[in-house]
């Protein structure tokens, strides 16, 4: 629905064609619309405004762009975490078997953080749920050969949690009304 987009570099705008979507869906509060806009923005640079083009156009300016940039920054951080190679320790086990075990592991950084990155871009509530489920499962996981890798993953999750909290606080602060100063 939101796959067509045009960048106007001279105006720093991303125009997303929403004409195939129901009018109510042409809004950044709609999860499908938000996910599509984030995917477009993830590939672009220098965008200062997003326009959702339906029968009536909606333009999102600096405040919305700041929130979208924060979401993308969180997604990029999770993507960097996904690039970490597993660090198993299975002495005497053939390399192919270790690689197969790591490839099938739910806590393999590529798999775990890849899932989390997709959730950040699709639906923040789904990200939160996946994060909690993964952290709880990791807490219970006890394979001695995976100790170093799961410890590194736990540290990454702690760091990611702190960044997600900072993200939420920044959004709340940005949305809060400014206190009035009495003369």
PyMOL commands that set and color helices and strands:
alter all, ss='L'
color gray80, all
select helices_A, chain A and resi 23-25+31-42+62-82+95-104+109-122+124-140+144-175
alter helices_A, ss='H'
color red, helices_A
select strands_A, chain A and resi 5-8+13-17+49-53+58-60
alter strands_A, ss='S'
color yellow, strands_A
deselect
rebuild
show_as cartoon
